[in-house]
Amino acid sequence: MKKRRYETQKHITALAMFMLFILGVVVLRYGWLQLVQGNELSERMKNQVGHDYAIQSPRGAIIDRNGRELAVSTMTKSLYVDPNHVDDPQALAADLAPLIEKTEQDVLDDIAVGGGFVWVKRRMEQSEYEAVRALIKEKGYSTCLGFRDEAKRYYPNDVLAANVLGFVGTDDKGLDGVEQALDSLLKGEIREKYLTTDRRDRPILDSIFSSSRHYRGDYCKTVELTIDSGIQFIVEQELDRAVAENRPKSITCVVMNPKTGEVLAMASRPSYNPNKFWDYKPEVWKNRAVSFIYEPGSTFKSVVAGAALQEQVVTPNQVFVDPGYVMVSGRRIQNWSGTSFGTVTFTDVVKQSLNTGFAQVGLRLGADKITEYAKKFGFGEATGIDLPAEESGILFDPEQMRDSDIATMSIGQSIAVTPLQLVTAMSAIANDGVLLKPHIVKSIRNADGSVYEERSPQEVRRTIESATDKTLVGLLEQVVASGGGAKAGVKGYRIAGKTGTAQKIREDGAGYMEGRYIASFCGFAPVEDPQLTVLVMIDDPSQGNYYGGQIAAPVASRIFSQLFRYLRIAPSSDPFAGMDPPKTPQPKPIKGYEGVVPDGMIVMPDFTGKSLREAARLASDKGLSFESEGSGFATGQSIPPNTLVDKGRGIVVYFKPE
């Protein structure tokens, strides 16, 4: 029994030792696998059951004030190649190139870069993606070709508001317009995420859902603009019509709500399609409403008139004597018609946009005051709107201004403004003299719909007193009702505004370009309850007529007319109904030329009172190139009578019915 017990214990001990040995081997093996080969095996397992993906949340949308989409992002596939695993570059290039609209050499160049990752084509069309995916499956290119998800920006309205929206580059970076100004808020988020897949490399549902829950686009905010796409469409349609009629170098229009400072429309021509921005020259991308400066001409007289009324250097019924031109510091300043209007009131000076009268008013104000009020109305500094590349404009230093500088500034020359600054200043006049900061962003919302930021009207300063502003509005209303801006009128509505015609400055800044002008109109309506301020600026029209009252005012009239219907603005009562039409002051007779006429020159005749046929015959007899505007009998001419001019010089004669 003892022997048997001993044998049993011996066997048990041997078994225990064997089991301990086996356990030790298992522990050592486990330790080897975990500690020595753990990372390698983990990576192998990870590659077998899943993949690392770069997951991108799409860029935030841009919408108009009514929720209509102006810019959206969709997820697309981008194709890459792993050059290290390409067995036959020539065969791959021959198979792939036709499917992605590239040459075989382009694909070979990508492969030649080497490494483990090279982009072949980013943001492919769906048809291209399907074709390449079928090729990969058919030819077994899965080891060297692959796809990654990327967001593609899409502008569903093509050209509409293109210069405002801007566009996005290949790396989801805003490169112009609102896209650039608010890039940090709109930009999509890219993160690396591991997705578990099945044996056919298809993502498992839980993995997809977890990743989608993780990427809620918290950094991709939706921007709501103050733009109304309906108003924007109306404006752009009228700009296209104006381009066809006048063939200008460019044309710009801004529509603003004067009570809030909201930009309802902002458009330029020429423009471009941001879906294919690379097909256009960079200068076409420019938003001229904020990045183009020009001499405003007579539209700036609205500010000068407001300053003069506020400083009580003039009253509406104050009498001026218009000699046709004035000499200031050796510089001749004459009226647009080149004629004298004789004895007139300040109301007539504003209605007829007489340069001589405004030059006298400017000299009474002085350099300090006229510059002070220009700054009060927002000129000389950027408005701070959410758009890139905004210009500040140019103003004189009052201490360096001569009398001629004061006089020319009073008629809107020798200063530079942006269209946005001008429409903002006119909106201040429409808003009882209170200047508001213009803005184009209405609100910004998070991806979950909550409000990130809400923009509201922001008062900058009061420019002139309320009583003064009402007087100024009355003068500007008469400009449209019976003055130089009559063609901006819309029957049944009270509109106030000012036209402008400014000679273009040479690109080197040395003087003006002969026969090159900028025509404009800026006004607001209805006068009794202003809801719209409209600026139309036509740069360098090439159809001969270049006066703001002749070509810019009609465009503004058509825009006003359509917007009244679109916004359902009721007609005004006509305050001028039943009144006799105003009498145009008669030009003052000018003495005849008494000097010696040099060879090759002639004395400009006086066409006043002549019929169209008589004027044409007289111009022909004198050897002048004749152009006419209007019908009836001559009331003015582009070159003053009894002026020495070269033979063959062009003359424009203005006619009105008796």
C-alpha positions in Angstrom: 0.0 0.0 0.0 2.8 2.3 0.8 4.4 1.5 -2.5 1.3 2.2 -4.4 0.7 5.5 -2.5 4.2 6.5 -3.3 3.8 5.7 -7.0 0.6 7.7 -7.1 2.2 10.7 -5.5 5.1 10.4 -7.9 2.7 10.4 -10.8 0.8 13.3 -9.5 3.9 15.3 -8.9 5.2 14.5 -12.4 1.8 15.6 -13.8 1.9 18.7 -11.8 5.4 19.5 -12.9 4.3 18.8 -16.5 1.3 21.1 -16.2 3.5 23.8 -14.6 5.9 23.4 -17.5 3.0 23.7 -20.0 1.6 26.7 -18.1 5.1 28.3 -18.1 5.4 27.8 -21.8 2.0 29.3 -22.3 2.8 32.3 -20.1 6.1 32.8 -21.8 4.4 32.5 -25.2 1.7 34.9 -24.1 4.2 37.3 -22.8 6.2 37.1 -26.0 3.1 37.8 -28.1 2.0 40.6 -25.9 5.2 42.3 -25.0 7.4 41.6 -27.9 5.1 41.1 -30.9 2.0 42.8 -29.5 2.2 46.0 -31.6 2.9 44.1 -34.8 0.1 41.6 -34.3 -2.3 44.4 -33.2 -1.6 46.3 -36.3 -2.0 43.2 -38.5 -5.3 42.5 -36.9 -6.4 46.1 -37.3 -5.6 46.0 -41.0 -7.5 42.8 -41.4 -10.7 43.9 -39.8 -10.8 47.7 -40.6 -9.2 50.7 -42.1 -8.1 54.3 -41.2 -10.3 56.8 -42.9 -9.9 60.6 -43.1 -13.5 61.8 -42.4 -14.4 65.3 -43.3 -17.5 67.2 -42.2 -18.8 69.4 -45.0 -18.2 73.1 -45.1 -21.1 75.2 -43.7 -23.7 76.5 -46.0 -24.3 80.1 -47.1 -28.0 81.1 -47.4 -29.9 84.3 -48.2 -32.2 86.1 -45.7 -35.1 83.8 -46.8 -33.2 80.6 -46.3 -32.4 80.0 -50.0 -29.1 78.2 -50.5 -26.4 80.2 -52.1 -23.4 77.9 -51.4 -23.5 74.3 -50.2 -21.1 71.4 -49.8 -21.5 67.8 -50.9 -19.2 64.9 -50.1 -17.2 63.6 -53.1 -14.5 61.0 -53.7 -10.9 61.9 -54.4 -8.6 59.4 -56.1 -5.0 58.7 -54.9 -2.3 56.3 -56.0 0.3 54.4 -53.9 3.4 54.5 -56.2 5.2 51.8 -54.1 2.6 49.2 -55.1 2.3 50.0 -58.8 3.5 47.0 -60.8 3.0 48.3 -64.3 2.8 52.1 -64.5 2.2 52.2 -68.3 -0.8 49.8 -68.1 -2.3 51.6 -65.1 -2.0 55.0 -66.9 -3.5 53.6 -70.1 -6.5 52.2 -68.1 -7.0 55.1 -65.8 -6.4 58.3 -67.8 -9.5 58.1 -70.1 -11.8 57.7 -67.1 -10.7 60.8 -65.3 -10.2 63.2 -68.2 -6.4 63.2 -67.9 -3.6 62.3 -70.2 -1.5 59.1 -69.6 1.5 61.3 -69.0 -0.3 63.1 -66.2 -0.9 59.8 -64.5 2.7 58.7 -65.1 3.9 61.9 -63.6 1.9 61.3 -60.4 3.3 57.8 -60.1 6.8 59.1 -60.7 6.5 61.2 -57.5 7.0 58.1 -55.5 6.2 57.4 -51.9 3.0 55.9 -50.5 0.5 58.5 -51.3 -0.1 60.9 -54.3 -3.3 62.6 -55.3 -4.4 61.7 -58.8 -7.7 63.6 -59.0 -9.6 65.4 -56.3 -13.3 65.9 -56.0 -14.3 63.6 -58.8 -17.7 63.6 -60.4 -20.0 60.6 -59.5 -19.7 59.1 -63.0 -15.9 59.2 -62.8 -15.9 57.6 -59.3 -18.1 54.8 -60.5 -16.0 54.1 -63.6 -12.7 54.1 -61.6 -14.2 51.8 -58.9 -15.3 49.4 -61.6 -11.7 49.5 -63.0 -10.2 48.7 -59.6 -12.5 45.7 -59.2 -11.9 44.4 -62.7 -8.1 44.9 -62.9 -7.3 44.3 -59.2 -5.8 47.8 -58.7 -6.9 47.9 -55.0 -3.3 47.7 -53.8 -2.3 50.9 -55.5 -5.5 52.9 -56.0 -7.8 54.2 -53.4 -10.4 56.9 -52.6 -10.8 59.4 -49.8 -13.9 61.5 -49.0 -13.6 65.2 -49.5 -16.1 68.0 -49.5 -16.9 69.8 -52.8 -18.3 73.4 -52.8 -21.3 74.0 -55.1 -23.0 77.2 -56.0 -26.5 76.2 -57.1 -27.3 79.7 -58.7 -24.1 79.9 -60.7 -23.3 83.6 -61.4 -25.9 85.0 -58.9 -24.0 87.0 -56.2 -20.7 85.5 -57.3 -18.6 88.5 -56.4 -20.2 88.5 -52.9 -19.9 84.8 -52.2 -16.4 84.2 -53.6 -15.1 80.7 -54.0 -13.3 77.8 -52.3 -9.9 76.3 -53.2 -9.0 72.6 -53.4 -8.1 72.4 -49.7 -11.5 73.7 -48.5 -10.0 77.2 -48.0 -12.1 80.3 -48.9 -10.2 82.4 -51.4 -12.6 85.4 -52.0 -15.8 87.0 -50.9 -17.7 85.8 -47.8 -16.0 82.4 -48.2 -12.7 84.1 -47.4 -13.9 86.6 -44.8 -15.7 83.9 -42.7 -13.5 81.0 -43.6 -12.7 80.1 -40.0 -16.4 79.7 -39.3 -17.4 78.0 -42.5 -14.5 75.6 -42.9 -15.1 71.9 -42.6 -13.4 69.6 -40.1 -11.1 66.7 -41.1 -10.2 64.0 -38.6 -8.7 60.5 -38.9 -11.2 57.8 -37.9 -10.8 54.0 -37.7 -13.7 52.1 -39.3 -14.3 48.4 -38.7 -15.0 46.5 -41.9 -16.1 43.0 -43.0 -14.1 40.6 -45.1 -15.2 42.5 -48.3 -13.9 45.7 -46.9 -17.4 47.2 -46.2 -17.8 49.4 -43.1 -19.7 47.7 -40.3 -22.8 49.7 -39.3 -21.9 50.4 -35.7 -18.6 51.9 -36.9 -20.4 54.2 -39.4 -22.9 55.3 -36.8 -20.3 56.1 -34.2 -18.3 58.1 -36.7 -21.3 60.0 -37.8 -22.3 60.7 -34.3 -18.7 62.0 -33.7 -18.7 64.4 -36.7 -21.6 66.7 -36.1 -19.9 69.6 -37.9 -19.6 71.7 -34.8 -17.0 73.9 -36.5 -19.0 74.2 -39.8 -21.4 77.0 -39.2 -24.2 78.2 -41.5 -24.0 81.8 -42.5 -27.2 83.7 -43.3 -26.7 86.8 -45.4 -28.8 89.9 -45.6 -28.9 89.4 -49.3 -32.3 88.7 -50.8 -31.8 86.4 -53.8 -35.0 87.8 -55.4 -33.7 91.3 -55.3 -30.2 90.2 -56.3 -31.7 88.5 -59.4 -33.6 91.7 -60.4 -30.5 93.8 -60.0 -28.3 91.5 -62.0 -30.9 91.2 -64.7 -31.0 95.0 -65.1 -27.2 95.2 -65.0 -27.0 92.7 -67.9 -29.4 94.9 -69.8 -27.4 98.0 -69.1 -24.2 96.3 -70.2 -25.9 95.5 -73.6 -27.1 99.0 -74.0 -24.0 101.0 -72.9 -21.1 98.5 -73.3 -19.2 99.8 -70.3 -16.0 98.6 -68.9 -17.9 97.6 -65.7 -21.1 98.4 -63.8 -21.9 98.1 -60.1 -25.1 98.2 -58.1 -25.7 98.1 -54.4 -29.2 98.0 -52.8 -29.4 98.7 -49.0 -32.1 99.0 -46.4 -31.4 102.5 -45.1 -33.1 101.8 -41.7 -31.0 98.8 -40.8 -27.8 99.1 -42.9 -28.5 95.6 -44.4 -27.2 95.0 -47.9 -30.1 93.5 -49.9 -28.2 93.2 -53.2 -24.6 93.7 -54.4 -23.7 93.0 -57.9 -21.0 93.8 -60.5 -20.5 93.2 -64.2 -18.4 91.5 -65.5 -18.8 88.6 -63.2 -18.0 84.9 -63.2 -19.3 81.4 -62.2 -17.7 80.4 -58.9 -18.3 76.7 -59.8 -15.6 77.2 -62.5 -13.7 80.2 -61.1 -10.5 79.0 -62.7 -11.9 79.8 -66.2 -11.9 83.5 -65.5 -9.3 86.2 -65.1 -8.5 87.2 -61.5 -9.7 90.8 -62.1 -13.2 89.5 -62.8 -13.3 88.0 -59.3 -13.1 91.5 -57.8 -16.0 92.8 -55.9 -16.0 96.4 -57.2 -18.6 97.5 -54.6 -15.9 97.4 -51.9 -12.6 97.2 -53.7 -12.9 99.9 -56.4 -12.4 103.6 -55.6 -13.4 106.4 -58.0 -14.3 110.1 -58.0 -18.0 110.2 -57.2 -18.7 113.4 -59.1 -22.0 115.2 -58.4 -23.4 112.4 -56.2 -21.1 113.7 -53.5 -22.9 117.1 -53.7 -25.6 115.5 -51.5 -23.0 115.5 -48.6 -21.8 119.0 -49.4 -25.4 120.3 -49.5 -26.1 118.7 -46.1 -23.0 120.2 -44.6 -23.8 123.7 -45.9 -27.3 123.5 -44.6 -26.2 122.2 -41.2 -23.5 125.0 -40.9 -26.1 127.6 -42.0 -23.8 128.9 -44.8 -26.7 128.6 -47.2 -30.5 128.3 -47.3 -32.7 126.7 -49.9 -33.9 130.0 -51.2 -30.6 131.8 -51.1 -29.8 133.5 -54.4 -26.6 132.7 -56.4 -25.4 134.3 -59.6 -24.1 131.6 -62.0 -21.6 133.1 -64.5 -21.2 129.7 -66.3 -17.8 129.1 -64.8 -15.6 130.3 -62.0 -11.8 130.6 -61.7 -10.4 129.3 -58.4 -6.7 129.4 -57.8 -6.2 129.5 -61.5 -8.4 126.5 -62.2 -11.5 126.9 -64.3 -14.7 125.2 -63.0 -17.7 125.2 -65.3 -21.1 123.7 -65.4 -21.8 120.4 -67.0 -23.6 122.2 -69.8 -20.9 124.8 -70.3 -23.6 127.6 -70.0 -24.6 130.2 -67.5 -27.9 129.9 -65.7 -27.9 133.5 -64.4 -29.6 134.2 -61.1 -30.7 131.0 -59.4 -31.6 129.8 -55.9 -29.7 127.1 -54.0 -32.6 124.8 -54.7 -31.9 125.3 -58.4 -28.2 124.8 -57.8 -29.0 121.4 -56.4 -31.6 120.5 -59.0 -29.4 121.4 -61.9 -26.2 120.3 -60.3 -24.4 123.5 -61.0 -20.7 123.2 -60.3 -20.3 127.0 -60.0 -22.8 127.1 -57.1 -21.3 124.2 -55.3 -17.8 125.6 -55.7 -19.0 128.8 -54.0 -20.7 126.8 -51.2 -17.6 124.7 -50.6 -15.4 127.8 -50.3 -17.8 129.2 -47.7 -17.6 125.9 -45.7 -13.8 125.8 -45.9 -11.4 122.9 -45.9 -11.9 121.8 -42.3 -15.7 121.7 -42.4 -16.1 120.0 -45.7 -13.6 117.3 -44.7 -15.2 117.0 -41.3 -18.6 116.2 -42.8 -17.1 113.9 -45.4 -15.7 111.8 -42.5 -19.0 112.1 -40.6 -20.8 110.5 -43.6 -18.2 107.6 -43.5 -15.8 108.6 -46.3 -12.1 108.1 -45.8 -12.3 104.9 -43.8 -13.4 101.3 -44.4 -16.9 100.5 -43.4 -15.8 97.2 -41.7 -18.3 95.0 -43.7 -17.6 91.2 -43.8 -16.0 91.3 -47.2 -12.3 91.1 -48.0 -10.1 93.7 -49.7 -12.3 96.7 -48.7 -10.7 100.0 -49.7 -10.8 103.1 -47.4 -11.0 105.7 -50.1 -9.0 109.0 -50.3 -9.6 112.3 -48.6 -7.6 115.5 -48.6 -5.6 116.6 -45.6 -7.4 119.9 -44.8 -4.1 121.6 -43.9 -2.8 121.0 -47.4 -5.9 122.1 -49.3 -5.8 125.1 -51.6 -9.0 126.9 -52.6 -9.0 125.0 -55.9 -8.9 121.7 -53.9 -11.9 122.8 -51.8 -13.8 123.8 -55.0 -13.1 120.5 -56.8 -13.9 118.5 -53.7 -17.3 120.3 -53.5 -18.2 119.0 -56.9 -17.0 115.4 -56.1 -13.6 115.5 -57.7 -10.1 115.1 -56.2 -11.5 112.5 -53.7 -12.0 108.8 -54.0 -14.8 106.7 -52.6 -16.1 103.1 -52.9 -19.7 102.4 -54.1 -20.5 101.0 -50.6 -19.3 104.1 -48.9 -21.5 106.3 -51.2 -24.7 104.2 -50.8 -24.1 104.1 -47.0 -23.8 107.9 -46.9 -27.0 108.3 -48.9 -28.7 105.8 -46.6 -27.8 108.1 -43.7 -29.6 110.9 -45.4 -32.6 108.6 -45.9 -32.4 107.5 -42.2 -33.0 111.0 -40.7 -29.3 111.8 -40.7 -28.1 108.8 -38.7 -25.3 106.8 -40.2 -25.5 103.0 -39.7 -22.7 100.5 -40.2 -23.4 98.4 -43.4 -23.5 94.7 -42.9 -24.0 91.7 -45.2 -24.2 88.9 -42.5 -27.6 88.6 -40.8 -26.8 85.6 -38.5 -24.4 82.7 -38.0 -25.8 79.4 -36.8 -24.1 76.2 -35.4 -24.5 72.9 -37.1 -27.3 71.9 -34.6 -29.3 75.0 -35.6 -28.6 77.0 -32.5 -27.6 80.7 -32.9 -23.9 81.4 -32.7 -24.2 85.1 -33.5 -27.0 87.5 -34.5 -26.2 90.8 -36.2 -28.4 93.8 -35.6 -28.3 97.4 -36.8 -25.3 99.3 -35.4 -25.5 103.1 -35.2 -22.2 104.8 -36.0 -23.1 108.5 -35.5 -25.5 111.3 -36.3 -24.3 113.2 -39.4 -26.7 116.2 -39.5 -29.6 117.3 -37.4 -33.1 115.9 -38.2 -34.5 119.2 -39.3 -31.5 119.8 -41.6 -31.9 116.3 -43.0 -35.6 116.9 -43.8 -34.6 120.0 -45.8 -31.9 118.1 -47.6 -34.3 115.3 -48.5 -36.7 117.8 -50.0 -34.0 119.2 -52.2 -32.9 115.7 -53.3 -36.5 114.8 -54.1 -36.8 117.7 -56.4 -33.7 116.5 -58.3 -35.7 113.4 -59.3 -39.1 115.1 -59.6 -38.0 117.9 -61.8 -34.3 118.1 -62.0 -31.3 116.3 -63.5 -32.3 113.0 -62.0 -35.8 112.9 -63.6 -35.1 109.7 -65.5 -34.7 107.8 -62.2 -38.4 108.5 -61.3 -41.1 105.9 -61.1 -44.7 107.2 -61.6 -46.6 107.2 -58.4 -43.6 107.0 -56.1 -41.6 109.7 -54.4 -37.9 109.2 -55.0 -34.9 111.3 -53.8 -31.4 111.1 -55.2 -28.5 112.6 -57.0 -26.9 111.9 -60.4 -23.2 112.1 -61.0 -20.7 112.2 -63.9 -17.0 112.2 -63.2 -14.1 112.1 -65.6 -11.8 109.1 -65.0 -8.4 109.5 -63.5 -5.4 108.1 -65.4 -4.1 104.9 -63.9 -0.8 106.7 -63.0 -2.8 109.4 -61.3 -1.4 112.1 -63.6 -4.6 114.0 -64.6 -7.8 112.7 -66.3 -8.4 110.6 -69.4 -10.0 112.4 -72.3 -13.5 111.2 -73.1 -13.6 108.6 -70.3 -16.2 109.0 -67.6 -18.0 107.3 -64.7 -21.8 107.8 -64.6 -23.8 107.2 -61.5 -27.0 107.7 -59.6 -27.7 107.2 -55.9 -31.1 107.6 -54.4 -33.7 106.3 -52.0 -37.4 105.6 -51.9 -40.2 106.0 -50.9 -39.3 109.5 -49.5 -42.1 109.3 -46.9 -40.9 105.9 -45.5 -37.5 105.0 -47.1 -37.0 101.3 -47.5 -34.5 101.1 -50.4 -31.3 102.9 -51.2 -30.0 102.2 -54.7 -26.7 103.0 -56.3 -25.9 102.4 -59.9 -22.3 103.1 -61.1 -21.4 102.7 -64.8 -17.7 102.8 -65.5 -16.5 104.0 -68.9 -19.6 103.6 -71.1 -18.7 103.3 -74.8 -21.9 104.3 -76.5 -21.2 108.1 -76.5 -23.6 109.2 -73.8 -21.9 109.3 -70.4 -24.1 111.5 -68.2 -25.4 109.9 -65.0 -28.8 111.4 -65.5 -29.0 109.9 -69.0 -27.7 106.3 -68.5 -27.4 105.5 -64.8 -30.7 107.1 -63.7 -32.9 104.9 -66.1 -31.2 101.8 -64.8 -32.0 102.9 -61.2 -35.6 103.6 -62.3 -36.1 100.1 -63.7 -34.6 98.6 -60.5 -36.8 100.7 -58.2 -39.9 99.9 -60.3 -39.4 96.1 -60.0 -38.4 96.2 -56.3 -41.5 98.2 -55.5 -43.6 95.4 -56.9 -41.4 92.6 -55.4 -41.6 94.1 -51.9 -45.2 95.2 -52.4 -44.5 98.8 -51.5 -47.6 100.9 -52.0 -47.4 104.0 -54.2 -46.8 107.4 -52.7 -49.0 110.4 -53.1 -47.4 112.8 -55.5 -46.5 116.0 -53.7 -45.9 117.8 -57.0 -49.2 116.9 -58.5 -50.9 119.9 -60.0 -47.8 122.1 -59.8 -46.6 123.9 -62.9 -43.4 122.5 -64.3 -40.4 124.5 -63.1 -39.0 127.0 -65.4 -35.4 126.3 -66.4 -33.2 129.4 -65.8 -32.2 130.9 -69.1 -28.5 131.0 -69.9 -26.9 134.4 -69.6 -25.7 135.9 -72.9 -21.9 135.6 -73.4 -19.8 138.2 -75.1 -18.4 137.3 -78.5 -14.7 136.4 -78.9 -12.7 139.5 -79.8 -9.2 138.1 -80.2 -7.3 136.8 -83.2 -8.2 133.3 -84.3 -5.1 131.2 -84.9 -4.8 129.0 -88.0 -6.4 125.6 -87.6 -8.7 126.8 -84.9 -12.3 128.2 -84.8 -14.5 130.1 -82.4 -17.2 127.8 -81.0 -20.6 129.1 -82.1 -23.6 129.5 -79.8 -26.2 126.9 -80.7 -28.8 128.1 -78.1 -32.3 128.3 -79.5 -31.6 126.6 -82.8 -33.4 123.6 -84.2 -31.7 120.3 -84.7 -31.3 120.9 -88.4 -30.0 124.4 -88.0 -27.5 123.3 -85.3 -26.3 120.4 -87.5 -25.8 122.8 -90.5 -24.0 125.4 -88.4 -21.7 122.7 -87.0 -21.0 121.4 -90.5 -20.2 124.9 -91.7 -17.7 125.4 -88.9 -16.1 122.0 -89.4 -17.2 120.5 -86.2 -18.2 116.9 -85.4 -21.8 117.2 -84.3 -23.8 115.0 -81.8 -27.2 115.7 -80.4 -29.2 114.7 -77.3 -32.9 115.2 -77.0 -35.3 116.9 -79.4 -36.8 120.3 -79.9 -34.5 123.4 -79.6 -31.0 123.7 -78.3 -30.6 124.7 -74.6 -27.0 123.9 -74.0 -23.8 122.5 -75.4 -20.8 120.5 -74.1 -18.3 123.3 -75.0 -19.1 126.9 -74.1 -19.8 129.3 -76.9 -17.0 131.6 -78.1 -14.3 129.2 -76.9 -11.3 128.6 -79.2 -11.2 125.0 -80.3 -9.4 122.9 -83.0 -11.2 122.3 -86.3 -12.9 118.9 -86.3 -13.5 119.0 -82.5 -16.6 117.1 -81.4 -19.5 119.1 -79.9 -22.6 117.7 -78.1 -25.7 119.9 -78.3 -28.6 119.4 -75.9 -32.2 119.9 -77.1 -35.5 120.2 -75.2 -39.0 120.7 -76.5 -40.4 124.2 -76.1 
